[in-house]
């Protein structure tokens, strides 16, 4: 599971009109589920979080 994909999916969950219409509680639960998925994957695979440097925006 790619960490970047998880972050993108979490951002999309918050930005979509359905996420806004269903309320802040639903958006928070969506983010919590994504975080739990990432943590579970890291524990299962025995990996650590390694941040990737972002590209400089000019």
C-alpha positions in Angstrom: 0.0 0.0 0.0 1.5 3.3 -1.1 1.4 6.1 1.5 0.9 8.7 -1.1 -2.2 7.1 -2.4 -3.6 7.0 1.2 -2.9 10.7 1.6 -4.6 11.5 -1.7 -7.6 9.4 -0.8 -8.0 11.1 2.5 -7.8 14.5 0.9 -10.4 13.5 -1.6 -12.6 12.2 1.1 -12.6 15.7 2.7 -12.9 17.7 -0.5 -15.8 15.9 -2.2 -19.2 17.4 -2.0 -20.5 14.2 -0.5 -18.0 14.5 2.3 -19.1 18.0 3.0 -22.8 17.2 2.8 -22.5 14.3 5.2 -20.9 16.5 7.9 -17.7 16.9 9.7 -18.2 13.7 11.7 -18.4 11.6 8.6 -15.2 13.3 7.2 -13.4 12.7 10.5 -14.4 9.0 10.5 -13.2 8.6 6.9 -9.8 10.1 7.8 -9.6 7.9 10.9 -10.3 4.8 8.8 -7.6 5.7 6.3 -5.1 6.3 9.2 -6.0 3.0 10.7 -5.4 1.3 7.3 -2.0 2.9 7.0 -1.0 2.0 10.6 -2.2 -1.6 10.1 -0.2 -1.9 6.9 3.0 -0.5 8.5 2.6 -2.9 11.5 1.9 -5.9 9.2 4.8 -5.2 6.9 7.2 -4.1 9.6 8.0 -0.8 7.9 8.6 2.7 9.1 7.3 6.0 7.8 9.9 7.5 5.5 8.8 11.0 4.2 9.6 11.7 0.6 10.9 15.2 -0.2 8.3 17.2 -2.1 9.1 18.8 -5.4 9.9 22.5 -5.2 7.1 24.7 -6.6 8.4 27.6 -8.6 
